[in-house]
C-alpha cells in the first residue's frame, strides 16, 4: 500500500518561524503513523514514520523539511538535538 503524501504548510510560513540567522526550532515525533509538518507555537512540529535508530529519524526529518522548503538536504544543518525530540536546524541560503 502506498503511503499518502505528507501535507506541508507553505514554505513562507515555515521560514517565518526561523530567526534572523535562519535557525528553526523543531519538535519531532519519530515513529508516527503519518508523516507531516505543522506550525506550532514558535516551532515546527515534525512527524516522521522512521524510528529513532542510528540517526535515521534525523535524516528523515531533514529530508521532509527540505522537501517542504523546496531545498536540497545539503542546505539544512542540524545544530542541536541530534538525540532528543527538540532540535535546532539552520537553513543555509
GISUL-V477816 format. One record per backbone hydrogen bond with DSSP energy under -1.0 kcal/mol. CO is the residue of the C=O (numbers start at 1). NH is the residue of the N-H. If there is no record, write none. Layout:
CO,NH
CO,NH
This chain:
7,37
10,14
11,15
12,16
14,17
15,18
19,22
22,91
23,19
24,89
25,44
26,87
27,46
29,48
36,47
38,45
40,42
43,40
44,27
45,38
46,29
47,36
48,32
50,31
51,53
53,56
55,59
56,60
57,61
58,62
59,63
60,64
61,65
62,66
63,67
64,68
65,69
66,70
66,71
72,75
73,76
75,92
77,90
80,88
81,84
85,28
87,26
88,79
88,80
89,24
90,77
